[in-house]
Amino acid sequence: MIGYATHVPVTVHLRETAHVYAATASTPAPALDPSTDVDALEALEEEIVVLAAHLHAAEHRFLTLVAEYDRRQGWKLAGHRSCAHWLAFRCGYDPGTARERVRAARALAVLPKTSAAMSRGELSFSKVRALSRVATPENETGLLDLARGSTAAQLEEMVRGFKLGSRQAEVDREKERSERRSFSVFPDEEGMYVVKGLVTPEVGALLMRAVEAAGDALYREKGAKSVSYEASPREGARRRADALALVAGRALAAGFDSSADSSARAPLSGTRAERYQVLLHVDTETLSEDGGLGQSELEDGTRVSAETSRRLACDASVVRIGHASDRSVLDVGRKRRTIPPAVRRALEVRDRGCRFPGCGLRFTDAHHIRHWADGGETKLENLMLLCSYHHRLLHEEGWKVEWWGKDRQPAFMDPRGHTHVGRPREAPALEPDPVKALIEDTRRRGADPDFYTPGARWKREADIPDEVYFKAKEAIGGW
């Protein structure tokens, strides 16, 4: 084993090939009361099991609708960062559960046989969630019999245990990796920056952990385990880009000296001036709402839009520089913060995170409702905290915000003219007997489960027939 100086903890999991069974003492079940109506108990059991199957079928319908809403990006019209954020806000899920629902909904859209089985009440969400991690349209047939007959816990364990891929010549491959390492960052013709690189496995793992940690800090709410499953490839790439910005900002703020003095370390959150040291050169008139397209560029000459400059200037350090007509420097003023530290602390106490309905992210910028370049004052009545996503909506995406009502809640207006306020909504009206209505609806859609539809056929892994087990293992290359 080789130790690396990165001091990153590495956990190695070893899986034994043999199964070991430990005999454990169990408390005997209490004897059944002789007066118990066994027929009534069996009827109750059947009602529970059949209703569970109807719930599985209804969950399938729910996931189908979520997948369609996600595909059409309805959540974006409402100003949310993702379909999972919208689902958590509007349907009462915690963020981690919402992410898993969206991930499973996307998977079902490309797994027709798994989707059909769930629509009939044969598969629970727990089983579909496990299957969706390994199933493809090509191999799902070999996995369905295993999923139908196993418990959800068995299926989860077997899916995790199946091995993927084959062994390669590690020594030669490691030499090749080291020779190919590279990294570059450069602006393209559109003003975006292109990041390219190849790094060795240990460096890649370190970078991934840093980006994951930053992404969790930016997007994960209490109880959520990861953001990687929820995001589509495109949305996931955007989130990693946001996380990389946090990693770079934290590294610059903390510095690279060898001092172990913890007092010199940068705070996790705070005003943009404390977290970023990126220079933006912008003309004063460009910052005004009705200004022209004057200078607005980074230090290397990369152009940024005037509205982006307004957004960045909401919460930054500003140095006024006087120029003559030939652009020569006449005078340089003192650096000052657009949001003084005392005002920032008051904002943190009042807002407790992003004020957009359903967001609440802790990593925020202070937004001037009326920009200071247009005469807006830097005081609490003209400020609110917004995360970078919703701050961008107000500047680059045409959204507006103003205080609303006696309790002065922020009201956000989207480009269509619709208003979004974080007030509680009334629960939707249900049928007088919602369970009966649900069962009738699932039957209209073709689901007619019975007592044996949703249950597992095999109590232990050893009970699974070889033809089912090995067919499932072969389907995902688990040899």
C-alpha positions in Angstrom: 0.0 0.0 0.0 1.3 3.4 -0.9 0.4 6.5 1.2 -0.2 9.8 -0.4 0.5 13.2 1.2 -3.0 14.5 0.6 -4.2 13.1 3.9 -7.5 11.9 2.4 -9.0 9.0 4.4 -9.4 5.9 2.2 -11.7 3.1 3.2 -11.2 -0.3 1.6 -14.1 -2.7 1.6 -13.4 -6.4 1.3 -16.2 -8.7 0.2 -15.9 -12.4 1.2 -17.0 -14.9 -1.4 -18.4 -17.3 1.1 -21.7 -16.8 3.0 -21.4 -17.1 6.8 -24.6 -17.6 8.8 -24.6 -16.9 12.5 -27.1 -18.6 14.7 -28.9 -16.1 16.9 -31.4 -16.5 19.6 -34.8 -15.0 19.1 -37.7 -14.2 21.3 -40.6 -16.5 20.6 -43.6 -14.8 19.1 -46.6 -14.4 21.5 -49.2 -17.1 21.2 -52.4 -16.1 19.2 -55.4 -15.4 21.3 -57.8 -18.4 20.9 -60.7 -15.9 20.5 -59.1 -14.2 17.5 -61.2 -14.3 14.3 -58.7 -15.8 12.0 -60.9 -15.2 8.9 -61.1 -11.5 9.8 -57.3 -11.4 10.2 -56.7 -13.0 6.8 -59.2 -10.6 5.2 -57.3 -7.7 6.8 -54.0 -9.0 5.6 -55.3 -9.4 2.0 -56.7 -5.8 2.1 -53.4 -4.5 3.2 -51.4 -6.4 0.6 -53.7 -5.5 -2.3 -53.9 -1.9 -1.2 -50.1 -1.8 -1.2 -50.1 -3.0 -4.8 -52.6 -0.3 -5.8 -50.2 2.2 -4.1 -47.3 0.9 -6.2 -49.4 1.3 -9.3 -50.4 4.9 -8.2 -46.8 5.6 -7.5 -46.0 4.6 -11.1 -48.5 7.0 -12.4 -47.0 9.7 -10.1 -43.5 9.0 -11.4 -44.7 9.0 -15.0 -46.2 12.5 -14.5 -43.0 13.7 -12.7 -40.9 12.4 -15.7 -43.1 14.3 -18.1 -43.0 17.5 -16.0 -39.2 17.2 -15.7 -38.8 16.6 -19.5 -40.8 19.7 -20.2 -38.9 21.7 -17.5 -42.1 23.0 -15.9 -40.1 23.6 -12.7 -37.9 26.1 -14.5 -40.9 28.4 -15.2 -41.5 28.5 -11.5 -38.0 29.6 -10.8 -36.7 26.4 -9.2 -33.2 25.0 -9.7 -34.3 21.5 -10.6 -37.4 19.3 -10.7 -36.4 17.8 -7.3 -36.4 21.3 -5.7 -39.8 21.9 -7.1 -41.0 18.5 -5.9 -39.8 19.1 -2.4 -41.4 22.5 -2.3 -44.8 21.6 -3.8 -45.3 18.0 -2.8 -43.9 17.9 0.8 -41.0 15.5 0.2 -37.7 16.1 1.9 -34.9 17.0 -0.7 -33.2 13.5 -0.6 -36.5 11.7 -1.2 -37.4 14.2 -4.0 -34.1 13.6 -5.7 -34.6 9.8 -5.6 -38.2 10.2 -7.0 -36.9 12.2 -10.0 -34.0 9.9 -10.6 -36.3 6.9 -10.7 -38.9 8.7 -12.8 -36.2 9.4 -15.4 -35.0 5.8 -15.3 -38.6 4.4 -15.8 -38.9 6.5 -18.9 -36.3 4.3 -20.6 -37.1 0.9 -18.9 -40.4 -0.1 -20.5 -40.7 -3.6 -19.0 -39.8 -2.4 -15.5 -42.3 0.5 -15.9 -45.1 -1.9 -17.0 -44.5 -4.2 -14.0 -44.7 -1.3 -11.6 -47.9 0.0 -13.3 -49.5 -3.4 -12.5 -48.5 -3.1 -8.8 -45.9 -5.8 -9.1 -42.9 -3.7 -8.1 -42.6 -1.2 -5.2 -40.7 2.1 -5.5 -37.9 0.6 -3.3 -37.4 -2.2 -5.8 -37.6 0.1 -8.8 -35.0 2.4 -7.1 -32.6 -0.5 -6.7 -33.2 -1.8 -10.3 -32.7 1.6 -11.8 -29.1 1.8 -10.7 -28.1 -1.2 -12.9 -30.9 -1.9 -15.3 -30.8 -0.9 -19.0 -33.3 -1.5 -21.8 -31.0 -4.4 -22.9 -30.7 -6.2 -19.5 -33.9 -5.4 -17.6 -35.6 -8.7 -18.7 -33.0 -10.7 -16.9 -33.5 -8.6 -13.7 -37.3 -8.5 -13.5 -37.8 -12.1 -12.3 -35.3 -11.5 -9.5 -37.0 -8.2 -8.6 -40.5 -9.8 -8.5 -39.4 -12.7 -6.3 -37.0 -11.0 -3.9 -37.6 -8.6 -1.0 -36.5 -5.0 -1.5 -33.6 -5.6 1.0 -32.4 -8.7 -0.9 -32.5 -6.9 -4.2 -30.6 -3.9 -2.9 -27.9 -6.2 -1.4 -27.5 -8.2 -4.6 -27.4 -5.2 -6.9 -24.6 -3.7 -4.8 -22.7 -7.0 -4.7 -22.7 -7.8 -8.5 -19.3 -7.0 -9.9 -18.8 -5.0 -13.0 -15.9 -5.0 -15.5 -12.7 -7.0 -15.6 -9.1 -6.7 -14.3 -6.5 -5.0 -16.5 -2.7 -4.8 -16.5 -2.4 -2.3 -13.6 1.3 -1.6 -13.7 1.4 -0.6 -17.4 -1.8 1.3 -17.1 -0.5 3.3 -14.1 2.6 4.4 -16.1 0.4 5.5 -19.0 -1.8 7.5 -16.6 1.1 9.4 -15.1 2.5 10.3 -18.5 -0.8 11.6 -19.8 -1.6 14.0 -16.9 -2.4 17.5 -18.0 -4.5 20.5 -17.1 -5.5 23.8 -18.9 -8.0 26.6 -18.5 -8.6 29.1 -21.3 -11.4 31.4 -22.6 -13.3 30.5 -25.8 -14.7 32.7 -28.5 -18.0 33.2 -26.6 -16.3 34.4 -23.4 -16.8 31.2 -21.4 -13.8 29.4 -19.9 -13.0 25.9 -21.1 -11.5 23.5 -18.5 -9.7 20.5 -19.7 -7.5 18.0 -18.0 -6.3 14.4 -17.3 -5.2 13.7 -13.8 -4.0 10.5 -12.0 -6.6 8.5 -10.1 -5.6 9.8 -6.6 -5.7 13.4 -7.8 -9.0 12.8 -9.6 -10.4 11.2 -6.4 -9.3 14.2 -4.4 -10.8 16.6 -6.8 -14.1 14.7 -7.0 -14.3 14.6 -3.2 -13.7 18.3 -3.1 -16.4 19.0 -5.7 -18.8 16.6 -4.1 -18.3 18.3 -0.7 -18.8 21.7 -2.2 -21.8 20.5 -4.2 -23.4 19.0 -1.0 -22.8 22.3 0.8 -24.4 24.3 -1.9 -27.3 22.0 -2.8 -28.0 19.4 -0.1 -30.6 20.1 2.5 -30.8 18.3 5.8 -31.3 14.5 5.4 -30.2 14.3 1.7 -27.3 12.0 1.0 -26.1 13.0 -2.4 -27.0 15.2 -5.4 -25.4 12.9 -8.0 -28.4 10.6 -8.6 -31.0 13.4 -9.0 -29.4 15.5 -11.6 -29.6 14.8 -15.3 -26.2 14.8 -17.1 -26.6 18.4 -18.1 -28.0 19.6 -14.8 -25.3 17.6 -13.0 -22.6 19.3 -15.0 -24.0 22.7 -14.1 -24.0 21.8 -10.4 -20.4 20.6 -10.6 -19.4 23.9 -12.2 -21.0 25.8 -9.3 -19.3 23.5 -6.8 -15.9 24.1 -8.6 -16.4 27.8 -8.2 -16.9 27.3 -4.4 -13.8 25.1 -4.2 -11.7 27.7 -6.0 -13.1 30.6 -4.0 -12.4 28.9 -0.7 -8.9 28.0 -1.7 -8.1 31.6 -2.7 -9.6 32.9 0.5 -7.8 30.4 2.7 -4.4 31.0 1.0 -1.6 28.5 0.4 0.8 29.3 3.2 1.9 26.5 5.6 0.5 28.3 8.7 -1.5 26.1 11.0 -3.2 29.1 12.6 -6.9 28.3 12.3 -7.7 31.9 13.0 -6.4 32.8 9.5 -8.8 30.5 7.8 -11.6 32.0 5.7 -15.2 31.8 6.8 -17.5 29.3 5.0 -19.9 32.0 3.9 -19.9 35.8 3.7 -19.9 38.6 1.3 -18.6 38.0 -2.2 -15.6 40.3 -1.6 -14.3 38.0 1.1 -14.7 34.9 -1.0 -13.6 36.0 -4.5 -10.7 38.1 -5.6 -11.6 38.4 -9.3 -11.2 41.8 -10.9 -14.1 43.2 -13.0 -13.5 46.5 -14.9 -16.8 48.2 -15.6 -17.9 51.8 -16.6 -20.2 53.5 -14.1 -22.9 54.1 -16.7 -22.8 50.4 -17.6 -24.0 49.6 -14.1 -27.1 51.8 -14.4 -30.3 50.1 -15.6 -30.6 52.4 -18.6 -26.9 52.6 -19.3 -25.2 51.7 -22.6 -22.9 48.9 -23.4 -19.7 50.4 -22.0 -16.7 48.6 -20.6 -17.6 45.4 -18.7 -14.8 42.9 -18.8 -12.5 40.7 -16.6 -8.9 41.5 -16.1 -7.9 39.3 -19.1 -10.3 41.2 -21.4 -13.1 38.6 -21.4 -16.4 40.5 -21.9 -19.3 39.9 -19.5 -22.7 41.3 -20.0 -23.8 44.5 -18.4 -26.5 42.8 -16.4 -23.9 40.3 -15.1 -21.8 43.2 -14.0 -24.8 44.6 -12.1 -25.3 41.3 -10.4 -21.7 41.0 -9.4 -21.6 44.6 -8.2 -24.6 44.0 -5.9 -22.3 42.4 -3.4 -18.6 43.1 -4.0 -15.7 45.4 -3.2 -15.7 48.5 -5.4 -12.7 50.7 -6.3 -13.6 53.9 -8.3 -10.9 54.8 -10.9 -11.0 58.1 -12.7 -9.9 58.1 -16.3 -9.0 60.9 -18.8 -10.4 60.9 -22.3 -7.4 59.0 -23.5 -8.2 56.3 -20.8 -5.2 57.3 -18.7 -5.7 57.0 -15.0 -6.3 60.2 -13.1 -7.0 59.0 -9.6 -7.8 55.8 -7.7 -10.3 55.8 -4.9 -10.3 53.6 -1.8 -11.8 50.1 -1.9 -15.1 49.9 -0.2 -17.7 47.2 0.2 -21.1 47.6 -1.4 -22.5 45.7 1.6 -20.8 46.7 4.8 -20.1 43.8 7.3 -22.6 45.1 9.8 -25.4 45.2 7.2 -24.4 41.7 6.0 -24.6 40.3 9.5 -28.1 41.9 9.9 -29.2 40.4 6.6 -28.0 36.9 7.7 -30.0 37.2 10.9 -33.1 38.4 9.2 -33.2 36.2 6.0 -31.5 33.0 7.1 -30.6 32.1 3.5 -32.0 32.6 0.0 -35.5 34.3 0.1 -36.8 32.7 -3.1 -39.8 30.5 -2.2 -38.8 26.9 -1.4 -35.0 27.6 -1.6 -33.4 28.7 1.6 -29.8 27.9 0.5 -27.2 29.3 2.9 -24.6 30.3 0.4 -25.9 33.7 -0.8 -25.3 37.1 -2.3 -26.9 40.3 -1.0 -29.2 41.7 -3.7 -30.2 45.3 -4.0 -33.9 45.5 -4.9 -33.1 48.9 -6.4 -29.5 48.7 -7.6 -27.1 51.1 -5.9 -25.9 52.3 -9.3 -29.5 53.5 -9.9 -29.7 55.3 -6.5 -30.8 52.4 -4.4 -29.7 52.6 -0.7 -27.6 49.9 1.0 -29.9 49.3 3.9 -32.1 46.3 5.0 -35.3 47.7 3.4 -33.6 47.6 0.0 -31.7 44.3 0.4 -32.4 40.6 0.5 -30.2 37.4 0.4 -30.4 35.3 -2.7 -28.4 32.2 -3.8 -26.4 32.6 -7.0 -29.1 30.8 -9.1 -31.9 33.0 -8.1 -29.7 36.1 -8.1 -29.0 35.3 -11.7 -32.8 35.0 -12.4 -33.3 38.6 -11.3 -30.5 40.0 -13.4 -29.9 37.9 -16.5 -33.3 36.1 -16.8 -35.7 39.0 -16.6 -37.3 38.3 -13.2 -38.3 41.1 -10.8 -38.8 41.3 -7.0 -40.5 43.6 -4.6 -41.8 43.5 -1.0 -45.4 42.3 -0.7 -48.1 42.5 2.0 -48.1 43.8 5.5 -45.5 41.3 6.6 -43.3 42.4 3.7 -42.7 39.0 2.1 -40.6 39.0 -1.2 -42.8 38.6 -4.3 -41.0 37.4 -7.4 -42.4 38.2 -10.8 -41.3 35.9 -13.7 -41.0 37.2 -17.3 -44.6 35.9 -18.0 -46.0 38.2 -15.3 -46.8 35.5 -12.8 -46.1 36.2 -9.1 -44.4 33.7 -6.8 -44.8 34.3 -3.1 -43.7 31.9 -0.3 -47.1 31.8 1.4 -48.6 28.5 2.4 -51.0 26.9 -0.1 -54.2 25.1 0.6 -54.1 21.3 0.4 -55.8 20.0 -2.8 -59.4 18.8 -2.5 -59.8 15.0 -2.4 -62.6 12.6 -3.0 -64.8 11.8 0.0 -63.2 8.4 0.0 -59.7 8.9 -1.5 -58.6 5.3 -1.0 -61.6 4.0 -3.0 -61.0 6.6 -5.7 -57.3 5.6 -5.9 -58.2 2.0 -6.4 -60.8 2.7 -9.0 -58.3 4.9 -10.8 -55.5 2.3 -10.9 -58.0 -0.3 -12.1 -59.1 2.0 -14.9 -55.4 2.2 -15.9 -55.2 -1.6 -16.1 -53.9 -2.5 -12.7 -55.9 -5.3 -10.9 -53.6 -6.7 -8.3 -54.4 -9.6 -6.0 -52.9 -11.0 -2.8 -49.8 -12.4 -4.5 -49.0 -9.5 -6.8 -46.6 -7.3 -4.7 -45.0 -9.8 -2.4 -41.7 -11.7 -2.5 -41.6 -15.4 -3.3 -38.3 -16.2 -1.8 -37.5 -15.6 1.9 -33.7 -16.1 1.7 -31.1 -15.6 -1.0 -30.5 -19.3 -1.0 -34.1 -19.9 -2.0 -33.7 -18.0 -5.3 -33.6 -20.6 -8.2 -30.3 -20.8 -10.0 -31.8 -20.0 -13.3 -33.2 -16.7 -12.0 -30.1 -15.7 -9.9 -27.5 -16.4 -12.6 -29.6 -14.9 -15.3 -29.8 -11.7 -13.4 -26.1 -11.8 -12.6 -25.2 -12.3 -16.2 -27.5 -9.5 -17.3 -25.3 -6.9 -15.6 -22.0 -8.6 -16.1 -21.6 -9.7 -12.5 -19.0 -12.4 -13.0 
